[in-house]
Amino acid sequence: MTYGVGNTQNTLPTNYDVYRQVVKAYPQRTPLELTLGVNDNSVEKAEPVSK
């Protein structure tokens, strides 16, 4: 998965559940809050940002 923070883009491995959440959010451009794994080497969770 590739995500951006400011002008920086990061690509990290993820699991199927996170991938599915991203696919669902993408068409509406819903912002997601990402939970990174140990040493920020993977994406463990993606949840829609609550307003």
N, C-alpha and C positions, 0 to 999 in steps of 0.2 A: 504494500500500500504506500502511496506517495501522498504526503501532506505538506502544507506550507505554513511557515511561521515567519511573518514579516516578509523579507526578501529571500529567505532560505527555504529550500525544499529538501525533505528527508524521505527516504524510501526504506521501509522496514517490513520484515515478514509479519504475517498475521495468521489467524486461524479462520476456519470457515464461518463461524458465528459473526465475527467482526466483518468479514467480507460481505455477508448477507446484509448486515445493518447498513453498510456503506452503499451497497447497490440500491437499497430501498430509499435512502436519503438523497441520492444523487439527482434524480429527475427534478425534485423541487428545490435543490440546492440547500437542503436543510443543514445547518451547521451541526457538527458533531463534537462532543467532548471525548478526547481519547485518553485512555489509561495505558501508560507504557509499562513494559515489563522490566525485569531486572536489568540494571545498567542502561536503560532506555534502548534495548536491542530488539524490541518487538512491540507490537500493538496488541494488548491483551483484551481491551474492551472499547467499544464505541457506543455512545449514547447521545440522543438528540439533546441539544442545549436547551434547558428550560428557561423560560423568560420570566 
